Amino acid sequence: MMGLGSIFQPEIPAGAYDAFAGPARKRAAARQPWTPTDGRMPALFISHGAPPLLDDADWLHRLFEWAQRLPQPFAILIGSAHWESAPLALSSPAASTTPVYDFGGFAPRYYTLRYDTPDATALASLVRSVLPAGQQPHEHLDRGLDHGAWVPLMAMYPNADVPVLQLSLPTEDPATLLELGRRLQTLRDHGVLIIGSGFMTHGLPFLTQKIILGEELPSWSQEFDHWATEALGRGDVETLCDYRSTAPGMPYAHPSVDHFIPLFITLGAASHSDARITPVIDGYWMGLARTSFEVA
Protein backbone atom coordinates (compact mmCIF):
# COMPACT_ATOMS: atom_id res chain seq x y z
CA MET A 1 0.00 0.00 0.00
CA MET A 2 1.10 3.57 -0.68
CA GLY A 3 1.74 5.28 2.62
CA LEU A 4 0.38 8.57 3.84
CA GLY A 5 2.88 11.35 3.23
CA SER A 6 3.86 10.01 -0.18
CA ILE A 7 3.18 12.03 -3.32
CA PHE A 8 0.27 9.68 -4.02
CA GLN A 9 -1.46 9.96 -0.64
CA PRO A 10 -0.15 13.19 0.87
CA GLU A 11 -1.19 14.18 4.36
CA ILE A 12 -1.90 17.64 2.92
CA PRO A 13 -2.81 17.64 -0.80
CA ALA A 14 -0.45 20.03 -2.63
CA GLY A 15 1.35 20.58 0.68
CA ALA A 16 4.74 20.47 -1.05
CA TYR A 17 3.53 23.26 -3.31
CA ASP A 18 2.40 25.30 -0.31
CA ALA A 19 5.90 25.08 1.16
CA PHE A 20 7.49 25.82 -2.20
CA ALA A 21 5.30 28.70 -3.36
CA GLY A 22 6.14 31.48 -0.90
CA PRO A 23 9.94 31.52 -1.39
CA ALA A 24 9.56 30.76 -5.10
CA ARG A 25 7.23 33.71 -5.67
CA LYS A 26 9.69 36.08 -4.02
CA ARG A 27 12.56 34.85 -6.18
CA ALA A 28 10.44 34.84 -9.35
CA ALA A 29 9.41 38.46 -8.76
CA ALA A 30 13.04 39.50 -9.27
CA ARG A 31 13.33 37.96 -12.75
CA GLN A 32 14.34 40.31 -15.53
CA PRO A 33 11.77 40.60 -18.33
CA TRP A 34 12.75 39.53 -21.83
CA THR A 35 14.08 42.25 -24.15
CA PRO A 36 15.13 41.96 -27.82
CA THR A 37 18.78 42.06 -26.71
CA ASP A 38 18.23 38.65 -25.09
CA GLY A 39 17.63 37.14 -28.53
CA ARG A 40 15.12 34.42 -29.24
CA MET A 41 13.43 32.66 -26.37
CA PRO A 42 14.06 28.90 -26.42
CA ALA A 43 11.40 26.29 -27.12
CA LEU A 44 10.78 23.69 -24.42
CA PHE A 45 9.45 20.16 -24.15
CA ILE A 46 8.21 19.40 -20.65
CA SER A 47 7.20 16.06 -19.23
CA HIS A 48 4.38 17.32 -17.07
CA GLY A 49 2.60 15.67 -14.18
CA ALA A 50 -0.91 15.26 -12.94
CA PRO A 51 -1.72 16.88 -9.57
CA PRO A 52 0.84 14.69 -7.70
CA LEU A 53 3.55 16.88 -9.25
CA LEU A 54 2.38 19.47 -6.71
CA ASP A 55 3.34 16.98 -3.97
CA ASP A 56 6.82 16.32 -5.37
CA ALA A 57 9.19 18.94 -3.93
CA ASP A 58 12.16 17.88 -6.04
CA TRP A 59 10.28 18.13 -9.32
CA LEU A 60 8.77 21.50 -8.38
CA HIS A 61 12.23 22.90 -7.70
CA ARG A 62 13.71 21.48 -10.91
CA LEU A 63 11.01 23.13 -13.01
CA PHE A 64 11.33 26.40 -11.10
CA GLU A 65 15.12 26.58 -11.43
CA TRP A 66 14.76 25.93 -15.15
CA ALA A 67 12.55 28.99 -15.48
CA GLN A 68 14.94 30.97 -13.28
CA ARG A 69 17.68 30.52 -15.87
CA LEU A 70 15.53 32.10 -18.60
CA PRO A 71 14.44 35.69 -19.11
CA GLN A 72 10.88 36.33 -17.96
CA PRO A 73 8.93 35.75 -21.21
CA PHE A 74 6.58 38.28 -22.75
CA ALA A 75 4.04 35.46 -23.06
CA ILE A 76 3.78 31.66 -23.15
CA LEU A 77 2.20 29.53 -25.89
CA ILE A 78 1.76 25.93 -24.78
CA GLY A 79 0.48 22.82 -26.54
CA SER A 80 -0.60 20.05 -24.18
CA ALA A 81 -1.24 16.34 -24.61
CA HIS A 82 -4.67 16.92 -23.10
CA TRP A 83 -6.15 19.04 -25.85
CA GLU A 84 -6.32 17.28 -29.20
CA SER A 85 -8.76 19.28 -31.31
CA ALA A 86 -9.13 20.04 -35.00
CA PRO A 87 -9.24 22.51 -36.54
CA LEU A 88 -6.50 24.39 -34.72
CA ALA A 89 -7.80 26.23 -31.67
CA LEU A 90 -6.67 28.60 -28.91
CA SER A 91 -7.84 28.79 -25.33
CA SER A 92 -9.54 31.90 -24.01
CA PRO A 93 -7.29 34.99 -23.92
CA ALA A 94 -9.32 36.52 -21.07
CA ALA A 95 -7.55 37.06 -17.78
CA SER A 96 -8.21 34.61 -14.95
CA THR A 97 -10.14 32.07 -17.02
CA THR A 98 -11.07 29.04 -14.89
CA PRO A 99 -8.67 26.11 -15.46
CA VAL A 100 -9.83 22.80 -16.87
CA TYR A 101 -9.80 20.14 -14.14
CA ASP A 102 -9.34 17.27 -16.56
CA PHE A 103 -8.44 14.53 -14.10
CA GLY A 104 -10.26 12.27 -11.69
CA GLY A 105 -9.85 10.44 -8.42
CA PHE A 106 -7.84 13.07 -6.55
CA ALA A 107 -8.45 14.96 -3.31
CA PRO A 108 -11.03 17.79 -3.53
CA ARG A 109 -8.40 20.47 -3.05
CA TYR A 110 -6.91 19.88 -6.51
CA TYR A 111 -10.22 20.93 -8.07
CA THR A 112 -10.09 24.31 -6.35
CA LEU A 113 -6.58 25.34 -7.40
CA ARG A 114 -6.38 28.40 -9.63
CA TYR A 115 -3.77 29.74 -12.04
CA ASP A 116 -5.06 33.22 -12.85
CA THR A 117 -2.90 34.59 -15.65
CA PRO A 118 -3.13 38.05 -17.29
CA ASP A 119 -5.02 38.90 -20.46
CA ALA A 120 -3.40 37.22 -23.50
CA THR A 121 -5.13 39.12 -26.30
CA ALA A 122 -1.80 40.45 -27.60
CA LEU A 123 -0.43 36.92 -27.81
CA ALA A 124 -3.54 35.73 -29.66
CA SER A 125 -2.96 38.48 -32.23
CA LEU A 126 0.68 37.44 -32.63
CA VAL A 127 -0.30 33.80 -33.18
CA ARG A 128 -2.84 34.77 -35.83
CA SER A 129 -0.26 37.00 -37.55
CA VAL A 130 2.13 34.11 -38.27
CA LEU A 131 -0.47 31.64 -39.55
CA PRO A 132 -1.86 31.69 -43.09
CA ALA A 133 -5.48 32.60 -43.75
CA GLY A 134 -6.53 28.97 -44.11
CA GLN A 135 -5.03 28.00 -40.74
CA GLN A 136 -6.40 30.73 -38.51
CA PRO A 137 -7.19 29.23 -35.10
CA HIS A 138 -10.63 29.11 -33.57
CA GLU A 139 -10.79 30.84 -30.18
CA HIS A 140 -12.55 28.88 -27.45
CA LEU A 141 -13.64 31.83 -25.34
CA ASP A 142 -14.78 29.67 -22.43
CA ARG A 143 -11.84 27.25 -22.31
CA GLY A 144 -9.07 27.69 -19.76
CA LEU A 145 -5.74 25.91 -19.44
CA ASP A 146 -5.81 22.16 -18.83
CA HIS A 147 -3.60 20.42 -16.28
CA GLY A 148 -0.91 19.73 -18.88
CA ALA A 149 -0.43 23.50 -18.91
CA TRP A 150 -1.34 24.94 -15.53
CA VAL A 151 0.27 22.29 -13.31
CA PRO A 152 3.87 22.68 -14.62
CA LEU A 153 3.43 26.45 -15.06
CA MET A 154 2.45 26.78 -11.40
CA ALA A 155 5.95 25.52 -10.64
CA MET A 156 7.81 27.50 -13.30
CA TYR A 157 5.91 30.79 -13.05
CA PRO A 158 4.32 30.70 -9.58
CA ASN A 159 3.23 34.34 -9.67
CA ALA A 160 0.99 33.66 -12.70
CA ASP A 161 2.20 36.98 -14.08
CA VAL A 162 2.86 35.90 -17.69
CA PRO A 163 0.06 35.83 -20.30
CA VAL A 164 -0.58 32.23 -21.39
CA LEU A 165 -2.50 30.69 -24.26
CA GLN A 166 -2.97 27.01 -24.93
CA LEU A 167 -2.80 25.72 -28.50
CA SER A 168 -4.69 22.59 -29.47
CA LEU A 169 -2.97 19.69 -31.19
CA PRO A 170 -4.94 19.44 -34.45
CA THR A 171 -3.36 16.19 -35.64
CA GLU A 172 -1.15 13.30 -34.55
CA ASP A 173 0.98 13.52 -37.71
CA PRO A 174 4.56 14.51 -36.78
CA ALA A 175 5.26 16.27 -40.12
CA THR A 176 2.18 18.47 -39.79
CA LEU A 177 3.02 19.35 -36.19
CA LEU A 178 6.61 20.18 -37.16
CA GLU A 179 5.31 22.54 -39.83
CA LEU A 180 2.95 24.17 -37.34
CA GLY A 181 5.90 24.67 -35.00
CA ARG A 182 7.91 26.24 -37.82
CA ARG A 183 5.07 28.70 -38.45
CA LEU A 184 5.20 29.67 -34.78
CA GLN A 185 9.00 29.95 -34.65
CA THR A 186 9.14 33.72 -35.20
CA LEU A 187 7.07 34.29 -32.05
CA ARG A 188 10.24 33.52 -30.14
CA ASP A 189 11.71 36.75 -31.53
CA HIS A 190 8.95 38.59 -29.67
CA GLY A 191 9.78 37.02 -26.31
CA VAL A 192 7.22 34.22 -26.53
CA LEU A 193 8.17 30.98 -24.80
CA ILE A 194 6.83 28.02 -26.80
CA ILE A 195 6.24 24.81 -24.84
CA GLY A 196 5.23 21.31 -25.84
CA SER A 197 3.86 19.62 -22.74
CA GLY A 198 3.59 15.83 -22.70
CA PHE A 199 5.59 12.95 -21.22
CA MET A 200 8.56 11.13 -22.71
CA THR A 201 6.86 7.83 -21.84
CA HIS A 202 3.26 7.41 -20.75
CA GLY A 203 2.35 3.74 -20.52
CA LEU A 204 -0.22 4.16 -17.75
CA PRO A 205 -2.12 0.90 -18.51
CA PHE A 206 1.07 -1.09 -17.93
CA LEU A 207 2.06 0.32 -14.54
CA THR A 208 2.12 -2.16 -11.67
CA GLN A 209 2.17 -1.47 -7.95
CA LYS A 210 5.90 -2.19 -7.83
CA ILE A 211 6.57 0.25 -10.69
CA ILE A 212 4.47 2.98 -9.08
CA LEU A 213 6.31 2.54 -5.78
CA GLY A 214 9.70 2.73 -7.50
CA GLU A 215 10.61 -0.89 -6.82
CA GLU A 216 10.84 -1.70 -10.55
CA LEU A 217 11.64 0.29 -13.66
CA PRO A 218 9.90 -0.97 -16.80
CA SER A 219 12.19 -1.89 -19.67
CA TRP A 220 9.81 -0.34 -22.21
CA SER A 221 10.15 3.05 -20.52
CA GLN A 222 13.94 2.89 -20.27
CA GLU A 223 14.38 1.69 -23.84
CA PHE A 224 12.12 4.30 -25.40
CA ASP A 225 13.66 7.09 -23.31
CA HIS A 226 17.20 6.04 -24.28
CA TRP A 227 16.23 5.83 -27.95
CA ALA A 228 14.56 9.26 -27.96
CA THR A 229 17.35 10.92 -25.98
CA GLU A 230 19.99 9.58 -28.38
CA ALA A 231 17.99 10.77 -31.40
CA LEU A 232 17.57 14.21 -29.83
CA GLY A 233 21.28 14.37 -29.13
CA ARG A 234 21.94 13.78 -32.83
CA GLY A 235 19.24 16.21 -33.88
CA ASP A 236 17.70 13.28 -35.77
CA VAL A 237 14.15 14.52 -36.23
CA GLU A 238 13.48 12.06 -39.05
CA THR A 239 14.05 9.10 -36.74
CA LEU A 240 11.85 10.63 -34.05
CA CYS A 241 9.04 11.09 -36.59
CA ASP A 242 9.15 7.37 -37.29
CA TYR A 243 8.71 6.44 -33.63
CA ARG A 244 5.60 4.29 -34.12
CA SER A 245 7.49 1.70 -36.17
CA THR A 246 11.12 2.03 -35.04
CA ALA A 247 11.20 3.03 -31.38
CA PRO A 248 11.85 0.25 -28.86
CA GLY A 249 9.29 -0.08 -26.12
CA MET A 250 6.35 0.66 -28.40
CA PRO A 251 3.42 0.47 -28.01
CA TYR A 252 3.88 0.13 -24.24
CA ALA A 253 5.69 3.46 -23.91
CA HIS A 254 2.84 5.23 -25.72
CA PRO A 255 -0.32 3.14 -26.07
CA SER A 256 -1.86 6.43 -27.18
CA VAL A 257 0.48 8.99 -28.68
CA ASP A 258 -0.94 12.19 -27.21
CA HIS A 259 1.90 12.62 -24.68
CA PHE A 260 4.68 12.24 -27.25
CA ILE A 261 3.44 14.41 -30.11
CA PRO A 262 3.79 17.80 -28.35
CA LEU A 263 7.52 17.21 -28.81
CA PHE A 264 7.10 17.93 -32.53
CA ILE A 265 5.65 21.40 -31.87
CA THR A 266 8.79 22.12 -29.84
CA LEU A 267 11.17 20.77 -32.48
CA GLY A 268 9.37 22.63 -35.27
CA ALA A 269 9.48 25.90 -33.34
CA ALA A 270 13.23 25.48 -32.91
CA SER A 271 14.24 24.04 -36.28
CA HIS A 272 17.30 25.70 -37.73
CA SER A 273 20.73 24.48 -38.77
CA ASP A 274 22.54 25.31 -35.51
CA ALA A 275 19.77 24.43 -33.01
CA ARG A 276 21.13 23.25 -29.66
CA ILE A 277 19.11 20.67 -27.76
CA THR A 278 19.87 20.73 -24.03
CA PRO A 279 18.47 18.10 -21.64
CA VAL A 280 17.27 19.74 -18.43
CA ILE A 281 15.29 17.16 -16.44
CA ASP A 282 15.78 13.40 -16.51
CA GLY A 283 14.90 10.41 -14.38
CA TYR A 284 11.64 8.52 -13.86
CA TRP A 285 8.39 9.11 -12.03
CA MET A 286 6.10 6.12 -11.43
CA GLY A 287 8.26 4.38 -14.02
CA LEU A 288 7.57 7.05 -16.64
CA ALA A 289 10.49 8.91 -18.21
CA ARG A 290 10.23 12.59 -17.33
CA THR A 291 12.94 13.67 -19.80
CA SER A 292 12.52 17.36 -20.60
CA PHE A 293 14.67 19.62 -22.76
CA GLU A 294 15.06 23.03 -24.30
CA VAL A 295 16.10 23.99 -27.81
CA ALA A 296 17.80 27.30 -28.56
VEXDREN-2710 file (C-alpha; in Angstrom, 1 decimal):
% VEXDREN-2710
k/r/px/py/pz
1/MET/0.0/0.0/0.0
2/MET/1.1/3.6/-0.7
3/GLY/1.7/5.3/2.6
4/LEU/0.4/8.6/3.8
5/GLY/2.9/11.4/3.2
6/SER/3.9/10.0/-0.2
7/ILE/3.2/12.0/-3.3
8/PHE/0.3/9.7/-4.0
9/GLN/-1.5/10.0/-0.6
10/PRO/-0.1/13.2/0.9
11/GLU/-1.2/14.2/4.4
12/ILE/-1.9/17.6/2.9
13/PRO/-2.8/17.6/-0.8
14/ALA/-0.4/20.0/-2.6
15/GLY/1.4/20.6/0.7
16/ALA/4.7/20.5/-1.1
17/TYR/3.5/23.3/-3.3
18/ASP/2.4/25.3/-0.3
19/ALA/5.9/25.1/1.2
20/PHE/7.5/25.8/-2.2
21/ALA/5.3/28.7/-3.4
22/GLY/6.1/31.5/-0.9
23/PRO/9.9/31.5/-1.4
24/ALA/9.6/30.8/-5.1
25/ARG/7.2/33.7/-5.7
26/LYS/9.7/36.1/-4.0
27/ARG/12.6/34.9/-6.2
28/ALA/10.4/34.8/-9.3
29/ALA/9.4/38.5/-8.8
30/ALA/13.0/39.5/-9.3
31/ARG/13.3/38.0/-12.7
32/GLN/14.3/40.3/-15.5
33/PRO/11.8/40.6/-18.3
34/TRP/12.8/39.5/-21.8
35/THR/14.1/42.2/-24.1
36/PRO/15.1/42.0/-27.8
37/THR/18.8/42.1/-26.7
38/ASP/18.2/38.7/-25.1
39/GLY/17.6/37.1/-28.5
40/ARG/15.1/34.4/-29.2
41/MET/13.4/32.7/-26.4
42/PRO/14.1/28.9/-26.4
43/ALA/11.4/26.3/-27.1
44/LEU/10.8/23.7/-24.4
45/PHE/9.5/20.2/-24.1
46/ILE/8.2/19.4/-20.6
47/SER/7.2/16.1/-19.2
48/HIS/4.4/17.3/-17.1
49/GLY/2.6/15.7/-14.2
50/ALA/-0.9/15.3/-12.9
51/PRO/-1.7/16.9/-9.6
52/PRO/0.8/14.7/-7.7
53/LEU/3.6/16.9/-9.2
54/LEU/2.4/19.5/-6.7
55/ASP/3.3/17.0/-4.0
56/ASP/6.8/16.3/-5.4
57/ALA/9.2/18.9/-3.9
58/ASP/12.2/17.9/-6.0
59/TRP/10.3/18.1/-9.3
60/LEU/8.8/21.5/-8.4
61/HIS/12.2/22.9/-7.7
62/ARG/13.7/21.5/-10.9
63/LEU/11.0/23.1/-13.0
64/PHE/11.3/26.4/-11.1
65/GLU/15.1/26.6/-11.4
66/TRP/14.8/25.9/-15.2
67/ALA/12.5/29.0/-15.5
68/GLN/14.9/31.0/-13.3
69/ARG/17.7/30.5/-15.9
70/LEU/15.5/32.1/-18.6
71/PRO/14.4/35.7/-19.1
72/GLN/10.9/36.3/-18.0
73/PRO/8.9/35.8/-21.2
74/PHE/6.6/38.3/-22.8
75/ALA/4.0/35.5/-23.1
76/ILE/3.8/31.7/-23.1
77/LEU/2.2/29.5/-25.9
78/ILE/1.8/25.9/-24.8
79/GLY/0.5/22.8/-26.5
80/SER/-0.6/20.0/-24.2
81/ALA/-1.2/16.3/-24.6
82/HIS/-4.7/16.9/-23.1
83/TRP/-6.1/19.0/-25.9
84/GLU/-6.3/17.3/-29.2
85/SER/-8.8/19.3/-31.3
86/ALA/-9.1/20.0/-35.0
87/PRO/-9.2/22.5/-36.5
88/LEU/-6.5/24.4/-34.7
89/ALA/-7.8/26.2/-31.7
90/LEU/-6.7/28.6/-28.9
91/SER/-7.8/28.8/-25.3
92/SER/-9.5/31.9/-24.0
93/PRO/-7.3/35.0/-23.9
94/ALA/-9.3/36.5/-21.1
95/ALA/-7.5/37.1/-17.8
96/SER/-8.2/34.6/-14.9
97/THR/-10.1/32.1/-17.0
98/THR/-11.1/29.0/-14.9
99/PRO/-8.7/26.1/-15.5
100/VAL/-9.8/22.8/-16.9
101/TYR/-9.8/20.1/-14.1
102/ASP/-9.3/17.3/-16.6
103/PHE/-8.4/14.5/-14.1
104/GLY/-10.3/12.3/-11.7
105/GLY/-9.8/10.4/-8.4
106/PHE/-7.8/13.1/-6.6
107/ALA/-8.5/15.0/-3.3
108/PRO/-11.0/17.8/-3.5
109/ARG/-8.4/20.5/-3.1
110/TYR/-6.9/19.9/-6.5
111/TYR/-10.2/20.9/-8.1
112/THR/-10.1/24.3/-6.4
113/LEU/-6.6/25.3/-7.4
114/ARG/-6.4/28.4/-9.6
115/TYR/-3.8/29.7/-12.0
116/ASP/-5.1/33.2/-12.9
117/THR/-2.9/34.6/-15.6
118/PRO/-3.1/38.1/-17.3
119/ASP/-5.0/38.9/-20.5
120/ALA/-3.4/37.2/-23.5
121/THR/-5.1/39.1/-26.3
122/ALA/-1.8/40.4/-27.6
123/LEU/-0.4/36.9/-27.8
124/ALA/-3.5/35.7/-29.7
125/SER/-3.0/38.5/-32.2
126/LEU/0.7/37.4/-32.6
127/VAL/-0.3/33.8/-33.2
128/ARG/-2.8/34.8/-35.8
129/SER/-0.3/37.0/-37.5
130/VAL/2.1/34.1/-38.3
131/LEU/-0.5/31.6/-39.5
132/PRO/-1.9/31.7/-43.1
133/ALA/-5.5/32.6/-43.7
134/GLY/-6.5/29.0/-44.1
135/GLN/-5.0/28.0/-40.7
136/GLN/-6.4/30.7/-38.5
137/PRO/-7.2/29.2/-35.1
138/HIS/-10.6/29.1/-33.6
139/GLU/-10.8/30.8/-30.2
140/HIS/-12.6/28.9/-27.5
141/LEU/-13.6/31.8/-25.3
142/ASP/-14.8/29.7/-22.4
143/ARG/-11.8/27.2/-22.3
144/GLY/-9.1/27.7/-19.8
145/LEU/-5.7/25.9/-19.4
146/ASP/-5.8/22.2/-18.8
147/HIS/-3.6/20.4/-16.3
148/GLY/-0.9/19.7/-18.9
149/ALA/-0.4/23.5/-18.9
150/TRP/-1.3/24.9/-15.5
151/VAL/0.3/22.3/-13.3
152/PRO/3.9/22.7/-14.6
153/LEU/3.4/26.4/-15.1
154/MET/2.4/26.8/-11.4
155/ALA/6.0/25.5/-10.6
156/MET/7.8/27.5/-13.3
157/TYR/5.9/30.8/-13.1
158/PRO/4.3/30.7/-9.6
159/ASN/3.2/34.3/-9.7
160/ALA/1.0/33.7/-12.7
161/ASP/2.2/37.0/-14.1
162/VAL/2.9/35.9/-17.7
163/PRO/0.1/35.8/-20.3
164/VAL/-0.6/32.2/-21.4
165/LEU/-2.5/30.7/-24.3
166/GLN/-3.0/27.0/-24.9
167/LEU/-2.8/25.7/-28.5
168/SER/-4.7/22.6/-29.5
169/LEU/-3.0/19.7/-31.2
170/PRO/-4.9/19.4/-34.4
171/THR/-3.4/16.2/-35.6
172/GLU/-1.1/13.3/-34.5
173/ASP/1.0/13.5/-37.7
174/PRO/4.6/14.5/-36.8
175/ALA/5.3/16.3/-40.1
176/THR/2.2/18.5/-39.8
177/LEU/3.0/19.4/-36.2
178/LEU/6.6/20.2/-37.2
179/GLU/5.3/22.5/-39.8
180/LEU/3.0/24.2/-37.3
181/GLY/5.9/24.7/-35.0
182/ARG/7.9/26.2/-37.8
183/ARG/5.1/28.7/-38.4
184/LEU/5.2/29.7/-34.8
185/GLN/9.0/30.0/-34.7
186/THR/9.1/33.7/-35.2
187/LEU/7.1/34.3/-32.1
188/ARG/10.2/33.5/-30.1
189/ASP/11.7/36.8/-31.5
190/HIS/8.9/38.6/-29.7
191/GLY/9.8/37.0/-26.3
192/VAL/7.2/34.2/-26.5
193/LEU/8.2/31.0/-24.8
194/ILE/6.8/28.0/-26.8
195/ILE/6.2/24.8/-24.8
196/GLY/5.2/21.3/-25.8
197/SER/3.9/19.6/-22.7
198/GLY/3.6/15.8/-22.7
199/PHE/5.6/12.9/-21.2
200/MET/8.6/11.1/-22.7
201/THR/6.9/7.8/-21.8
202/HIS/3.3/7.4/-20.8
203/GLY/2.3/3.7/-20.5
204/LEU/-0.2/4.2/-17.8
205/PRO/-2.1/0.9/-18.5
206/PHE/1.1/-1.1/-17.9
207/LEU/2.1/0.3/-14.5
208/THR/2.1/-2.2/-11.7
209/GLN/2.2/-1.5/-7.9
210/LYS/5.9/-2.2/-7.8
211/ILE/6.6/0.3/-10.7
212/ILE/4.5/3.0/-9.1
213/LEU/6.3/2.5/-5.8
214/GLY/9.7/2.7/-7.5
215/GLU/10.6/-0.9/-6.8
216/GLU/10.8/-1.7/-10.5
217/LEU/11.6/0.3/-13.7
218/PRO/9.9/-1.0/-16.8
219/SER/12.2/-1.9/-19.7
220/TRP/9.8/-0.3/-22.2
221/SER/10.1/3.0/-20.5
222/GLN/13.9/2.9/-20.3
223/GLU/14.4/1.7/-23.8
224/PHE/12.1/4.3/-25.4
225/ASP/13.7/7.1/-23.3
226/HIS/17.2/6.0/-24.3
227/TRP/16.2/5.8/-28.0
228/ALA/14.6/9.3/-28.0
229/THR/17.4/10.9/-26.0
230/GLU/20.0/9.6/-28.4
231/ALA/18.0/10.8/-31.4
232/LEU/17.6/14.2/-29.8
233/GLY/21.3/14.4/-29.1
234/ARG/21.9/13.8/-32.8
235/GLY/19.2/16.2/-33.9
236/ASP/17.7/13.3/-35.8
237/VAL/14.2/14.5/-36.2
238/GLU/13.5/12.1/-39.1
239/THR/14.1/9.1/-36.7
240/LEU/11.8/10.6/-34.1
241/CYS/9.0/11.1/-36.6
242/ASP/9.1/7.4/-37.3
243/TYR/8.7/6.4/-33.6
244/ARG/5.6/4.3/-34.1
245/SER/7.5/1.7/-36.2
246/THR/11.1/2.0/-35.0
247/ALA/11.2/3.0/-31.4
248/PRO/11.8/0.2/-28.9
249/GLY/9.3/-0.1/-26.1
250/MET/6.4/0.7/-28.4
251/PRO/3.4/0.5/-28.0
252/TYR/3.9/0.1/-24.2
253/ALA/5.7/3.5/-23.9
254/HIS/2.8/5.2/-25.7
255/PRO/-0.3/3.1/-26.1
256/SER/-1.9/6.4/-27.2
257/VAL/0.5/9.0/-28.7
258/ASP/-0.9/12.2/-27.2
259/HIS/1.9/12.6/-24.7
260/PHE/4.7/12.2/-27.2
261/ILE/3.4/14.4/-30.1
262/PRO/3.8/17.8/-28.3
263/LEU/7.5/17.2/-28.8
264/PHE/7.1/17.9/-32.5
265/ILE/5.7/21.4/-31.9
266/THR/8.8/22.1/-29.8
267/LEU/11.2/20.8/-32.5
268/GLY/9.4/22.6/-35.3
269/ALA/9.5/25.9/-33.3
270/ALA/13.2/25.5/-32.9
271/SER/14.2/24.0/-36.3
272/HIS/17.3/25.7/-37.7
273/SER/20.7/24.5/-38.8
274/ASP/22.5/25.3/-35.5
275/ALA/19.8/24.4/-33.0
276/ARG/21.1/23.3/-29.7
277/ILE/19.1/20.7/-27.8
278/THR/19.9/20.7/-24.0
279/PRO/18.5/18.1/-21.6
280/VAL/17.3/19.7/-18.4
281/ILE/15.3/17.2/-16.4
282/ASP/15.8/13.4/-16.5
283/GLY/14.9/10.4/-14.4
284/TYR/11.6/8.5/-13.9
285/TRP/8.4/9.1/-12.0
286/MET/6.1/6.1/-11.4
287/GLY/8.3/4.4/-14.0
288/LEU/7.6/7.0/-16.6
289/ALA/10.5/8.9/-18.2
290/ARG/10.2/12.6/-17.3
291/THR/12.9/13.7/-19.8
292/SER/12.5/17.4/-20.6
293/PHE/14.7/19.6/-22.8
294/GLU/15.1/23.0/-24.3
295/VAL/16.1/24.0/-27.8
296/ALA/17.8/27.3/-28.6
END
